[in-house]
Amino acid sequence: MMNLVDWVWGLHSEGRVIDAADKRLNGEFIEEEMRKLLLLGLCCANPDSAERPSMRKVLQILNNEAAPISVAKVKPSLTFSSDLPCTIDDIVSDTEEFNTSQSMCEIKIDSSSSC
């Protein structure tokens, strides 16, 4: 089973994003407009929220007031960074001081792997 965003991103990576258009439309749509909508949807579903367009930008693109945003062929992976200490000694330390030279945690979620 695959989620909708992964399916559409897979079609996009194969250069077939237009194949994600609802078959019930029977091909009765302007292909470039459908492509714009599908790619804009992928932009809005970017795992990294900082990379998603603002609603203002979305409306500008839909109204042809702004150029569409380019979409990576491969779905980006999600990365979280934290300035929290990573070692057990740092976590259970008796002191409340935080040494900024300590290693930092980074968690990367690869959306291509299945759970």
All heavy atoms as an XYZ file, in Angstrom:
885
protein
N       0.844     -1.181      0.000
C       0.000      0.000      0.000
C       0.891      1.246      0.000
O       1.872      1.306      0.721
C      -0.891     -0.027      1.241
C      -1.959      0.983      1.233
S      -3.348      0.373      2.179
C      -4.528      1.546      1.699
N       0.550      2.224     -0.805
C       1.348      3.444     -0.935
C       0.433      4.647     -0.710
O      -0.724      4.631     -1.105
C       1.954      3.498     -2.335
C       2.820      4.698     -2.578
S       3.502      4.753     -4.256
C       4.664      3.415     -4.187
N       0.986      5.684     -0.091
C       0.155      6.868      0.090
C       0.143      7.707     -1.187
O       0.993      7.558     -2.067
C       0.560      7.663      1.337
C       1.830      8.452      1.179
O       2.091      9.057      0.145
N       2.641      8.474      2.208
N      -0.823      8.585     -1.275
C      -1.057      9.375     -2.479
C       0.148     10.230     -2.859
O       0.545     10.270     -4.031
C      -2.297     10.245     -2.284
C      -2.713     11.120     -3.455
C      -3.065     10.277     -4.671
C      -3.897     11.991     -3.052
N       0.738     10.898     -1.881
C       1.873     11.784     -2.170
C       3.049     10.984     -2.729
O       3.661     11.380     -3.728
C       2.301     12.575     -0.909
C       3.584     13.355     -1.164
C       1.185     13.511     -0.466
N       3.348      9.834     -2.123
C       4.449      9.010     -2.619
C       4.169      8.516     -4.038
O       5.068      8.455     -4.877
C       4.699      7.825     -1.690
C       5.303      8.240     -0.366
O       5.879      9.345     -0.288
O       5.199      7.463      0.600
N       2.922      8.161     -4.307
C       2.540      7.685     -5.637
C       2.738      8.779     -6.683
O       3.345      8.563     -7.723
C       1.094      7.189     -5.614
C       0.582      6.741     -6.942
C       1.003      5.664     -7.680
C      -0.445      7.378     -7.708
N       0.282      5.599     -8.856
C      -0.617      6.634     -8.893
C      -1.248      8.494     -7.491
C      -1.544      6.966     -9.869
C      -2.182      8.825     -8.461
C      -2.323      8.073     -9.631
N       2.241      9.990     -6.376
C       2.374     11.100     -7.323
C       3.844     11.471     -7.491
O       4.306     11.715     -8.608
C       1.533     12.327     -6.887
C       1.772     13.517     -7.811
C       0.052     11.966     -6.850
N       4.608     11.459     -6.393
C       6.030     11.792     -6.502
C       6.763     10.746     -7.343
O       7.654     11.069     -8.115
C       6.685     11.925     -5.128
C       7.598     13.123     -5.065
C       8.681     13.378     -5.867
C       7.486     14.245     -4.208
N       9.250     14.584     -5.538
C       8.547     15.137     -4.523
C       6.610     14.568     -3.182
C       8.738     16.330     -3.854
C       6.812     15.770     -2.510
C       7.864     16.640     -2.854
N       6.344      9.493     -7.207
C       6.930      8.434     -8.033
C       6.654      8.663     -9.506
O       7.550      8.503    -10.356
N       5.431      9.029     -9.845
C       5.105      9.337    -11.244
C       5.909     10.538    -11.732
O       6.407     10.544    -12.861
C       3.599      9.611    -11.382
C       2.677      8.409    -11.207
C       1.222      8.859    -11.172
C       2.897      7.389    -12.315
N       6.040     11.556    -10.881
C       6.826     12.738    -11.244
C       8.275     12.358    -11.523
O       8.870     12.833    -12.492
C       6.737     13.785    -10.130
C       7.620     14.971    -10.326
N       7.599     15.756    -11.452
C       8.579     15.512     -9.518
C       8.489     16.727    -11.339
N       9.095     16.590    -10.172
N       8.835     11.486    -10.704
C      10.234     11.086    -10.903
C      10.420     10.321    -12.210
O      11.510     10.302    -12.768
C      10.735     10.255     -9.716
O      10.115      8.985     -9.709
N       9.352      9.716    -12.704
C       9.401      8.998    -13.985
C       9.003      9.890    -15.158
O       8.912      9.433    -16.295
C       8.450      7.794    -13.932
C       8.831      6.758    -12.911
C       7.748      5.697    -12.724
O       6.727      5.734    -13.456
O       7.928      4.838    -11.847
N       8.714     11.178    -14.866
C       8.299     12.099    -15.923
C       6.864     11.868    -16.368
O       6.489     12.256    -17.477
N       6.050     11.252    -15.498
C       4.667     10.922    -15.854
C       3.674     11.486    -14.841
O       2.643     10.882    -14.582
C       4.488      9.399    -15.927
C       5.410      8.704    -16.871
C       5.185      7.184    -16.956
N       5.080      6.540    -15.653
C       4.072      5.736    -15.295
N       3.077      5.496    -16.114
N       4.053      5.176    -14.099
N       3.932     12.641    -14.283
C       3.066     13.191    -13.239
C       1.632     13.355    -13.728
O       0.680     13.192    -12.969
C       3.623     14.515    -12.665
C       3.468     15.661    -13.651
C       2.963     14.851    -11.347
N       1.449     13.607    -15.008
C       0.108     13.800    -15.554
C      -0.738     12.532    -15.419
O      -1.978     12.609    -15.390
C       0.191     14.294    -17.026
C      -1.077     15.042    -17.417
C       0.486     13.165    -17.970
C      -1.222     16.370    -16.748
N      -0.095     11.387    -15.282
C      -0.823     10.128    -15.090
C      -1.554     10.086    -13.747
O      -2.396      9.215    -13.524
C       0.114      8.919    -15.191
C       0.621      8.688    -16.603
O       0.088      9.325    -17.541
O       1.548      7.876    -16.776
N      -1.259     11.029    -12.854
C      -1.930     11.076    -11.556
C      -3.289     11.771    -11.644
O      -4.056     11.735    -10.685
C      -1.050     11.793    -10.536
N      -3.592     12.358    -12.786
C      -4.892     13.018    -12.943
C      -6.006     11.985    -12.800
O      -5.882     10.847    -13.245
C      -4.976     13.703    -14.307
N      -7.071     12.381    -12.160
C      -8.215     11.499    -11.929
C      -8.738     10.960    -13.266
O      -9.093     11.730    -14.157
C      -9.306     12.268    -11.195
C     -10.405     11.378    -10.646
O     -10.724     10.350    -11.273
O     -10.954     11.719     -9.572
N      -8.808      9.660    -13.385
C      -9.255      9.009    -14.624
C     -10.708      9.352    -14.947
O     -11.121      9.306    -16.100
C      -9.086      7.485    -14.531
C      -7.655      7.027    -14.296
C      -6.736      7.455    -15.414
C      -5.319      6.969    -15.142
N      -4.307      7.846    -15.665
N     -11.478      9.713    -13.916
C     -12.884     10.073    -14.145
C     -13.036     11.362    -14.948
O     -14.122     11.659    -15.458
C     -13.629     10.188    -12.822
C     -13.725      8.833    -12.089
C     -14.329      8.989    -10.730
N     -13.366      9.686     -9.870
C     -13.556      9.933     -8.587
N     -14.679      9.587     -7.996
N     -12.636     10.557     -7.877
N     -11.941     12.107    -15.102
C     -11.978     13.308    -15.927
C     -11.926     12.960    -17.410
O     -12.160     13.821    -18.261
C     -10.814     14.237    -15.572
C     -10.855     14.855    -14.173
C      -9.564     15.604    -13.884
C     -12.053     15.785    -14.043
N     -11.597     11.717    -17.711
C     -11.532     11.228    -19.103
C     -10.634     12.093    -19.983
O     -10.928     12.302    -21.156
C     -12.935     11.134    -19.710
C     -13.791     10.115    -19.006
O     -13.320      9.027    -18.661
N     -15.039     10.467    -18.745
N      -9.578     12.630    -19.399
C      -8.640     13.439    -20.170
C      -9.176     14.796    -20.562
O      -8.556     15.494    -21.367
N     -10.310     15.195    -20.011
C     -10.919     16.482    -20.362
C     -10.396     17.585    -19.434
O     -11.100     18.058    -18.536
C     -12.442     16.371    -20.298
C     -12.999     15.411    -21.327
C     -14.505     15.272    -21.245
O     -15.160     16.175    -20.674
O     -15.009     14.254    -21.732
N      -9.159     17.955    -19.647
C      -8.524     19.029    -18.893
C      -7.367     19.554    -19.722
O      -6.920     18.905    -20.672
C      -8.031     18.537    -17.524
C      -7.161     17.313    -17.573
C      -5.800     17.402    -17.864
C      -7.706     16.051    -17.340
C      -5.002     16.265    -17.923
C      -6.910     14.917    -17.389
C      -5.557     15.027    -17.682
N      -6.924     20.730    -19.364
C      -5.756     21.312    -20.026
C      -4.530     20.710    -19.351
O      -4.320     20.897    -18.149
C      -5.772     22.850    -19.911
C      -7.035     23.398    -20.575
C      -4.512     23.453    -20.516
C      -7.288     24.872    -20.277
N      -3.745     19.988    -20.125
C      -2.631     19.222    -19.561
C      -1.650     20.089    -18.768
O      -1.226     19.698    -17.683
C      -1.887     18.463    -20.668
C      -0.897     17.479    -20.118
C      -0.359     16.531    -21.166
O      -1.127     16.021    -21.993
O       0.874     16.295    -21.128
N      -1.311     21.252    -19.265
C      -0.360     22.111    -18.547
C      -0.943     22.612    -17.226
O      -0.222     22.756    -16.248
C       0.095     23.280    -19.420
C       1.166     22.896    -20.426
C       2.342     22.154    -19.791
O       2.950     22.669    -18.819
O       2.664     21.047    -20.253
N      -2.238     22.878    -17.192
C      -2.880     23.298    -15.948
C      -2.894     22.155    -14.930
O      -2.648     22.358    -13.743
C      -4.307     23.794    -16.210
C      -4.363     25.116    -16.946
C      -3.807     26.259    -16.114
O      -4.241     26.434    -14.957
O      -2.947     26.997    -16.619
N      -3.187     20.934    -15.410
C      -3.186     19.772    -14.522
C      -1.781     19.522    -13.978
O      -1.601     19.256    -12.792
C      -3.703     18.534    -15.253
C      -3.727     17.283    -14.391
S      -4.807     17.407    -12.941
C      -6.423     17.342    -13.718
N      -0.782     19.627    -14.842
C       0.610     19.442    -14.410
C       0.952     20.470    -13.328
O       1.549     20.148    -12.311
C       1.562     19.572    -15.596
C       3.029     19.336    -15.261
C       3.946     19.447    -16.467
N       3.409     18.918    -17.703
C       3.378     17.619    -18.038
N       3.847     16.733    -17.208
N       2.881     17.234    -19.189
N       0.541     21.730    -13.547
C       0.806     22.790    -12.569
C       0.160     22.451    -11.226
O       0.783     22.589    -10.175
C       0.293     24.135    -13.089
C       0.469     25.271    -12.105
C       0.158     26.630    -12.686
C      -1.286     26.772    -13.066
N      -1.630     28.154    -13.487
N      -1.088     21.980    -11.242
C      -1.788     21.632    -10.003
C      -1.109     20.476     -9.275
O      -0.943     20.515     -8.054
C      -3.242     21.268    -10.304
C      -4.150     22.412    -10.695
C      -5.515     21.876    -11.120
C      -4.295     23.404     -9.566
N      -0.733     19.460    -10.022
C      -0.101     18.292     -9.395
C       1.259     18.653     -8.794
O       1.581     18.241     -7.679
C       0.029     17.150    -10.405
C      -1.287     16.509    -10.837
C      -1.088     15.644    -12.073
C      -1.885     15.705     -9.694
N       2.037     19.420     -9.528
C       3.356     19.815     -9.016
C       3.225     20.771     -7.838
O       3.997     20.688     -6.880
C       4.207     20.423    -10.128
C       4.615     19.446    -11.234
C       5.393     20.165    -12.326
C       5.415     18.281    -10.675
N       2.243     21.642     -7.885
C       2.001     22.533     -6.755
C       1.599     21.726     -5.526
O       2.016     22.012     -4.402
C       0.934     23.565     -7.108
C       0.671     24.659     -6.097
C       1.941     25.431     -5.758
C      -0.403     25.605     -6.627
N       0.804     20.682     -5.743
C       0.438     19.785     -4.646
C       1.654     19.133     -4.030
O       1.761     19.017     -2.802
N       2.613     18.710     -4.869
C       3.845     18.118     -4.340
C       4.638     19.148     -3.552
O       5.200     18.830     -2.500
C       4.692     17.532     -5.474
C       4.131     16.289     -6.156
C       5.077     15.827     -7.263
C       3.872     15.168     -5.160
N       4.675     20.387     -4.040
C       5.374     21.449     -3.300
C       4.758     21.617     -1.911
O       5.467     21.763     -0.916
C       5.280     22.777     -4.034
S       6.306     22.902     -5.493
N       3.444     21.586     -1.854
C       2.738     21.784     -0.584
C       2.881     20.579      0.340
O       2.676     20.703      1.554
C       1.266     22.068     -0.841
S       0.972     23.653     -1.654
N       3.233     19.428     -0.220
C       3.393     18.207      0.575
C       4.859     17.917      0.890
O       5.184     16.834      1.380
C       2.779     17.024     -0.177
N       5.740     18.879      0.637
C       7.160     18.674      0.914
C       7.339     18.306      2.389
O       6.782     18.975      3.264
C       7.942     19.948      0.594
C       9.437     19.749      0.599
O       9.995     19.116      1.476
N      10.092     20.306     -0.401
N       8.098     17.230      2.677
C       8.313     16.844      4.073
C       8.950     17.940      4.919
O       8.721     18.002      6.118
C       9.252     15.637      3.974
C       9.087     15.120      2.597
C       8.743     16.312      1.747
N       9.724     18.812      4.296
C      10.364     19.911      5.014
C       9.440     21.127      4.948
O       9.303     21.770      3.899
C      11.715     20.234      4.388
C      12.479     21.300      5.138
O      11.904     21.932      6.058
O      13.660     21.507      4.810
N       8.799     21.443      6.048
C       7.819     22.532      6.055
C       8.429     23.873      5.643
O       7.730     24.730      5.100
C       7.164     22.661      7.427
O       8.129     22.962      8.417
N       9.720     24.051      5.858
C      10.375     25.302      5.471
C      10.445     25.451      3.950
O      10.608     26.559      3.439
C      11.777     25.368      6.071
N      10.324     24.354      3.231
C      10.397     24.375      1.772
C       9.031     24.501      1.109
O       8.936     24.638     -0.102
C      11.097     23.111      1.261
C      12.554     23.011      1.664
C      13.396     24.139      1.083
O      13.209     24.491     -0.101
O      14.239     24.678      1.813
N       7.958     24.437      1.884
C       6.609     24.549      1.324
C       6.307     26.008      0.986
O       6.718     26.917      1.706
C       5.579     24.047      2.323
C       5.699     22.581      2.608
C       4.678     22.155      3.649
N       5.081     20.876      4.221
C       4.851     20.512      5.454
N       4.201     21.306      6.286
N       5.253     19.336      5.883
N       5.562     26.232     -0.098
C       5.219     27.622     -0.437
C       4.172     28.171      0.530
O       3.380     27.424      1.104
C       4.637     27.492     -1.852
C       4.108     26.101     -1.926
C       5.032     25.271     -1.057
N       4.187     29.475      0.678
C       3.163     30.134      1.502
C       1.835     30.078      0.742
O       1.798     29.872     -0.474
C       3.550     31.589      1.754
O       3.518     32.311      0.524
N       0.739     30.288      1.445
C      -0.562     30.318      0.778
C      -0.627     31.462     -0.229
O      -1.232     31.330     -1.290
C      -1.692     30.432      1.805
C      -2.001     29.126      2.501
S      -2.269     27.727      1.365
C      -3.665     28.283      0.410
N       0.017     32.565      0.091
C       0.067     33.688     -0.855
C       0.725     33.249     -2.163
O       0.222     33.520     -3.254
C       0.811     34.862     -0.243
C       1.159     35.921     -1.285
C       1.825     37.134     -0.686
N       0.805     38.158     -0.810
C       0.509     39.044      0.092
N       1.157     39.093      1.204
N      -0.429     39.927     -0.118
N       1.858     32.530     -2.049
C       2.573     32.049     -3.236
C       1.715     31.043     -4.001
O       1.665     31.064     -5.235
C       3.907     31.426     -2.815
C       4.749     30.940     -3.954
C       5.338     32.104     -4.712
C       6.412     31.617     -5.671
N       7.021     32.725     -6.373
N       1.021     30.154     -3.284
C       0.147     29.164     -3.920
C      -0.916     29.880     -4.753
O      -1.143     29.547     -5.920
C      -0.503     28.236     -2.866
C      -1.617     27.411     -3.476
C       0.553     27.332     -2.235
N      -1.567     30.870     -4.160
C      -2.604     31.611     -4.885
C      -2.036     32.363     -6.086
O      -2.667     32.424     -7.144
C      -3.322     32.573     -3.945
C      -4.232     31.903     -2.917
C      -4.756     32.928     -1.913
C      -5.379     31.178     -3.600
N      -0.840     32.916     -5.931
C      -0.205     33.611     -7.053
C       0.074     32.637     -8.197
O      -0.138     32.970     -9.366
C       1.087     34.289     -6.601
C       0.860     35.488     -5.719
C       2.146     36.037     -5.127
O       3.152     35.332     -5.001
N       2.113     37.317     -4.749
N       0.532     31.452     -7.871
C       0.802     30.446     -8.905
C      -0.502     30.014     -9.574
O      -0.585     29.935    -10.807
C       1.546     29.231     -8.304
C       2.961     29.647     -7.877
C       1.608     28.076     -9.295
C       3.689     28.619     -7.027
N      -1.529     29.753     -8.775
C      -2.816     29.335     -9.333
C      -3.429     30.412    -10.230
O      -4.101     30.100    -11.210
C      -3.784     28.970     -8.209
C      -3.453     27.697     -7.438
C      -4.414     27.525     -6.271
C      -3.477     26.476     -8.350
N      -3.200     31.677     -9.897
C      -3.724     32.799    -10.687
C      -2.772     33.245    -11.788
O      -2.981     34.298    -12.397
C      -4.047     33.981     -9.769
C      -5.241     33.718     -8.893
O      -6.197     33.074     -9.315
N      -5.185     34.201     -7.669
N      -1.715     32.481    -12.027
C      -0.703     32.790    -13.046
C      -0.040     34.144    -12.808
O       0.366     34.820    -13.744
C      -1.312     32.732    -14.453
C      -1.772     31.343    -14.804
O      -1.067     30.362    -14.557
N      -2.970     31.235    -15.359
N       0.076     34.530    -11.536
C       0.750     35.772    -11.166
C       2.192     35.518    -10.749
O       2.956     36.453    -10.544
C      -0.004     36.456    -10.023
C      -1.408     36.876    -10.399
C      -2.246     37.276     -9.198
O      -1.758     37.198     -8.044
O      -3.407     37.657     -9.411
N       2.548     34.238    -10.606
C       3.914     33.852    -10.239
C       4.258     32.566    -10.979
O       3.374     31.763    -11.295
C       4.025     33.636     -8.730
N       5.528     32.408    -11.236
C       5.982     31.191    -11.922
C       5.871     29.998    -10.978
O       6.073     30.137     -9.768
C       7.428     31.366    -12.365
N       5.544     28.827    -11.529
C       5.500     27.620    -10.693
C       6.860     27.340    -10.062
O       7.903     27.725    -10.590
C       5.127     26.516    -11.679
C       4.477     27.224    -12.824
C       5.143     28.566    -12.899
N       6.837     26.680     -8.937
C       8.059     26.314     -8.220
C       8.576     25.010     -8.797
O       7.794     24.110     -9.105
C       7.746     26.143     -6.712
C       7.183     27.440     -6.144
C       8.978     25.680     -5.949
C       6.607     27.298     -4.755
N       9.889     24.899     -8.941
C      10.441     23.634     -9.431
C      10.340     22.579     -8.317
O      10.466     22.889     -7.135
C      11.895     23.805     -9.880
O      12.718     24.086     -8.781
N      10.088     21.355     -8.730
C       9.896     20.259     -7.790
C      10.975     19.211     -8.029
O      11.179     18.775     -9.166
C       8.498     19.616     -7.972
C       8.285     18.488     -6.990
C       7.407     20.659     -7.837
N      11.657     18.808     -6.977
C      12.689     17.776     -7.082
C      12.083     16.502     -7.640
O      10.942     16.159     -7.326
C      13.304     17.513     -5.711
N      12.837     15.789     -8.458
C      12.354     14.534     -9.041
C      12.188     13.456     -7.983
O      11.371     12.562     -8.133
C      13.303     14.038    -10.137
C      13.239     14.859    -11.398
C      11.960     14.598    -12.136
C      11.957     15.267    -13.491
N      10.709     15.057    -14.197
N      12.971     13.535     -6.926
C      12.897     12.557     -5.844
C      12.363     13.261     -4.606
O      12.795     14.371     -4.289
C      14.294     11.955     -5.557
C      14.245     10.986     -4.394
C      14.850     11.265     -6.801
N      11.431     12.618     -3.929
C      10.848     13.216     -2.733
C      11.949     13.463     -1.703
O      12.704     12.557     -1.360
C       9.794     12.279     -2.142
C       9.098     12.839     -0.930
C       8.058     11.859     -0.415
C       7.405     12.365      0.842
N       6.455     11.378      1.379
N      12.061     14.688     -1.211
C      13.094     14.994     -0.211
C      12.856     14.200      1.074
O      11.725     13.872      1.421
C      12.915     16.491      0.052
C      12.088     17.008     -1.073
C      11.266     15.862     -1.558
N      13.931     13.902      1.757
C      13.787     13.234      3.051
C      13.677     14.305      4.129
O      14.107     15.436      3.956
C      14.957     12.295      3.324
O      16.172     12.987      3.257
N      13.095     13.921      5.225
C      12.847     14.851      6.318
C      13.987     14.772      7.317
O      14.377     13.694      7.737
C      11.521     14.494      6.994
C      11.057     15.342      8.146
C      10.930     16.798      7.727
C       9.728     14.837      8.654
N      14.532     15.916      7.694
C      15.621     15.965      8.661
C      15.232     16.885      9.806
O      14.756     17.999      9.579
C      16.913     16.493      8.004
O      17.242     15.650      6.914
C      18.059     16.525      8.983
N      15.399     16.394     11.021
C      15.185     17.209     12.216
C      16.540     17.456     12.844
O      17.351     16.549     12.925
C      14.332     16.463     13.255
C      12.929     16.226     12.838
C      12.554     15.017     12.293
C      11.975     17.203     12.987
C      11.262     14.778     11.899
C      10.672     16.984     12.622
C      10.305     15.769     12.071
N      16.784     18.637     13.289
C      18.012     18.933     14.016
C      17.650     19.496     15.376
O      16.649     20.186     15.524
C      18.868     19.942     13.263
O      19.327     19.371     12.070
N      18.482     19.189     16.336
C      18.229     19.678     17.678
C      19.550     20.051     18.317
O      20.568     19.441     18.047
C      17.547     18.588     18.501
O      17.452     18.992     19.840
N      19.524     21.047     19.182
C      20.745     21.412     19.889
C      20.793     20.733     21.256
O      21.507     21.156     22.146
C      20.880     22.926     20.011
C      19.721     23.562     20.749
O      18.764     22.843     21.105
O      19.777     24.780     20.969
N      20.024     19.656     21.410
C      20.049     18.915     22.658
C      21.263     17.992     22.698
O      21.692     17.477     21.673
C      18.772     18.074     22.805
C      17.475     18.874     22.894
C      16.288     17.921     22.891
C      17.460     19.728     24.134
N      21.828     17.739     23.887
C      22.973     16.835     23.981
C      22.548     15.409     23.621
O      21.424     15.008     23.852
C      23.387     16.929     25.452
C      22.255     17.578     26.158
C      21.434     18.313     25.158
N      23.489     14.653     23.041
C      23.172     13.315     22.550
C      23.655     12.178     23.444
O      23.228     11.052     23.261
C      23.768     13.110     21.162
S      22.885     14.027     19.910
N      24.534     12.440     24.361
C      25.053     11.343     25.173
C      24.232     11.208     26.445
O      23.668     12.180     26.945
C      26.533     11.565     25.553
O      26.603     12.691     26.418
C      27.399     11.787     24.322
N      24.191     10.002     26.988
C      23.437      9.756     28.214
C      24.023     10.564     29.372
O      23.289     11.066     30.218
C      23.360      8.251     28.552
C      22.321      7.973     29.644
C      24.701      7.703     28.950
C      20.916      8.201     29.239
N      25.362     10.725     29.383
C      25.996     11.525     30.431
C      25.520     12.976     30.387
O      25.302     13.603     31.424
C      27.519     11.488     30.301
C      28.088     10.123     30.628
O      27.419      9.358     31.367
O      29.181      9.801     30.142
N      25.354     13.505     29.172
C      24.882     14.886     29.031
C      23.426     15.014     29.473
O      23.024     16.016     30.045
C      24.999     15.348     27.582
C      26.439     15.457     27.130
O      27.320     15.669     27.987
O      26.682     15.313     25.921
N      22.644     13.991     29.207
C      21.217     14.047     29.523
C      20.969     13.953     31.024
O      20.126     14.652     31.569
C      20.463     12.927     28.771
C      20.532     13.213     27.269
C      19.020     12.809     29.237
C      20.047     12.080     26.408
N      21.733     13.092     31.723
C      21.508     12.894     33.156
C      22.508     13.646     34.025
O      22.612     13.398     35.203
C      21.532     11.384     33.526
C      20.391     10.667     32.864
C      22.863     10.761     33.185
N      23.197     14.587     33.453
C      24.195     15.357     34.173
C      23.558     16.106     35.347
O      22.423     16.545     35.277
C      24.861     16.348     33.218
O      25.698     17.220     33.935
N      24.333     16.240     36.418
C      23.865     16.973     37.592
C      23.933     18.486     37.387
O      23.277     19.234     38.096
C      24.699     16.613     38.825
C      24.421     15.199     39.299
O      23.333     14.675     38.991
O      25.289     14.624     39.984
N      24.721     18.908     36.425
C      24.844     20.348     36.194
C      23.798     20.800     35.193
O      23.335     20.031     34.372
C      26.242     20.708     35.653
O      26.376     20.148     34.346
C      27.340     20.203     36.571
N      23.458     22.046     35.259
C      22.484     22.593     34.324
C      23.157     23.342     33.192
O      22.486     23.895     32.334
C      21.504     23.502     35.057
C      20.626     22.742     36.016
C      19.553     23.637     36.623
O      19.348     24.752     36.116
O      18.939     23.203     37.590
N      24.488     23.334     33.202
C      25.204     24.032     32.142
C      25.148     23.209     30.870
O      25.136     21.990     30.891
C      26.673     24.243     32.534
C      26.861     25.250     33.634
C      28.329     25.452     33.956
O      29.175     25.244     33.070
O      28.619     25.815     35.103
N      25.128     23.889     29.762
C      25.120     23.213     28.464
C      26.366     23.644     27.715
O      26.587     24.819     27.488
C      23.861     23.581     27.677
C      23.809     22.930     26.319
C      23.574     21.582     26.192
C      24.008     23.682     25.183
C      23.534     20.995     24.954
C      23.962     23.100     23.935
C      23.724     21.756     23.819
N      27.167     22.690     27.354
C      28.392     22.965     26.637
C      28.076     22.949     25.142
O      27.736     21.907     24.592
C      29.448     21.891     26.984
C      30.775     22.171     26.321
O      30.881     23.031     25.448
N      31.783     21.429     26.734
N      28.198     24.085     24.474
C      27.831     24.181     23.063
C      28.804     23.442     22.156
O      28.518     23.253     20.985
C      27.749     25.651     22.620
O      29.003     26.285     22.871
C      26.623     26.365     23.337
N      29.929     22.988     22.681
C      30.870     22.246     21.842
C      30.527     20.755     21.790
O      31.157     20.000     21.083
C      32.307     22.429     22.349
O      32.432     21.831     23.636
N      29.518     20.339     22.552
C      29.119     18.935     22.545
C      28.461     18.579     21.225
O      27.969     19.432     20.507
C      28.144     18.648     23.694
C      28.767     18.839     25.052
C      27.709     18.804     26.144
O      26.552     19.081     25.897
N      28.131     18.466     27.341
N      28.419     17.285     20.932
C      27.784     16.849     19.696
C      26.284     17.081     19.763
O      25.693     17.094     20.822
C      28.074     15.363     19.460
O      27.535     14.596     20.518
N      25.697     17.281     18.620
C      24.270     17.555     18.524
C      23.577     16.366     17.869
O      24.172     15.616     17.122
C      24.014     18.811     17.691
C      24.678     20.032     18.234
S      24.086     20.417     19.875
C      25.419     21.384     20.487
N      22.294     16.244     18.126
C      21.500     15.158     17.557
C      20.945     15.568     16.201
O      20.557     16.705     16.012
C      20.321     14.811     18.458
S      20.794     14.126     20.034
N      20.892     14.633     15.313
C      20.201     14.836     14.051
C      19.467     13.551     13.736
O      20.024     12.463     13.794
C      21.167     15.171     12.927
C      20.439     15.449     11.632
C      21.353     15.906     10.532
O      21.695     17.091     10.510
O      21.728     15.047      9.714
N      18.197     13.682     13.425
C      17.377     12.539     13.072
C      16.956     12.718     11.634
O      16.406     13.749     11.265
C      16.124     12.449     13.969
C      16.532     12.327     15.427
C      15.246     11.277     13.536
C      15.378     12.482     16.388
N      17.208     11.724     10.805
C      16.823     11.789      9.408
C      15.813     10.698      9.158
O      16.036      9.536      9.471
C      18.035     11.619      8.504
C      17.713     11.759      7.044
C      18.966     11.722      6.221
C      18.618     11.946      4.765
N      19.792     11.925      3.916
N      14.687     11.071      8.584
C      13.648     10.117      8.261
C      13.641      9.944      6.764
O      13.383     10.886      6.017
C      12.271     10.595      8.760
C      12.313     10.780     10.279
C      11.184      9.615      8.341
C      11.094     11.419     10.842
N      13.935      8.751      6.302
C      13.969      8.441      4.892
C      12.598      7.942      4.493
O      12.182      6.866      4.887
C      15.046      7.406      4.609
C      15.203      7.123      3.133
O      14.467      7.724      2.326
O      16.072      6.304      2.782
N      11.887      8.718      3.721
C      10.506      8.358      3.363
C      10.444      7.223      2.362
O       9.390      6.692      2.102
C       9.796      9.589      2.802
O      10.470     10.043      1.647
N      11.587      6.824      1.796
C      11.549      5.742      0.817
C      11.559      4.366      1.473
O      11.273      3.368      0.833
C      12.741      5.850     -0.139
O      13.942      5.691      0.582
N      11.873      4.299      2.781
C      11.867      2.998      3.440
C      10.489      2.706      3.975
O       9.730      3.591      4.315
C      12.889      2.976      4.590
O      12.537      3.921      5.547
N      10.143      1.427      4.023
C       8.819      1.064      4.526
C       8.918      0.554      5.947
O       9.926     -0.002      6.351
C       8.205     -0.014      3.624
O       9.049     -1.139      3.598
N       7.883      0.787      6.732
C       7.864      0.366      8.131
C       7.020     -0.865      8.267
O       6.089     -1.090      7.605
C       7.288      1.473      9.006
S       8.326      2.946      9.012
